């Protein structure tokens, strides 16, 4: 006998097609959601990274704030010490200024005792110095003495003494001798003095007096002018020491050792 198999489902093409189409649709939906998952994971990672950076910045700011407070506390603690340092520096500057001014004064001083001793050492045996005058410098011929400029400071009170003029460096020597040749020798030796200007040392007048009836000698009177030079005392230490100004020499040497005066 024959057996007939009848499948009614296969005879309906739309059902078979529908079943196949349904399986295909389900597979396509799973593949389309994968980029969404990847995007979400990436976005979550970026958000986490941003939060991590913000947390790190916040921690760093807290550390900076704590460090700033520590430094401010140290500055407040050191402020009195820094003030003392500034005061010491100001005192040091004042002392250096005073020392420099003192060194300048000592360097401009040439004691009269040393100058007079140098003059005595140069006087010939038969010549005498009877007078030494410190005179004011005369202006050059044809040039008037300039009037003092008006001072902006208030005028002194009537009872106040007038200001003393600065000392002059011009010297006038006068004396007597037995011969004119002694005067010439004296003039030449004065020009070699380390305390005087050679070009300003010259004889101004000389004359012979009548014979003295008691001694029978006719003396020669002379007048000579010269000028103290401006050579610093630090350059004349050996001469000053030899002429008896050892005190000034010692002070200048101390100032040199302390650096207040150039060696």
Buried (B, 14 or more C-beta within 10 A) or exposed (E): EEEEEEEEEEEEEEEEEEEEEEEEEEEEEEEEEEEEEEEEEEEEEEEEEEEEEEEEEEEEEEEEEEEEEEEEEEEEEEEEEEEEEEEEEEEEEEEEEEBEEBBEEBBEBBBEBBBBBBBEEBBBEEBEBEEBEEEEEEEEEEEEEEEEEEEEEEEEEEEEEEEEEEEEBBBBBBBBBBBBEBBBBBBEBBBEBBBBBBEBBEBEEBEEEEEEEEEEEEBBBBBBBBBBBEBBBBEBBEBBBBBBBEEBBEBBBEBBEEEBBEE
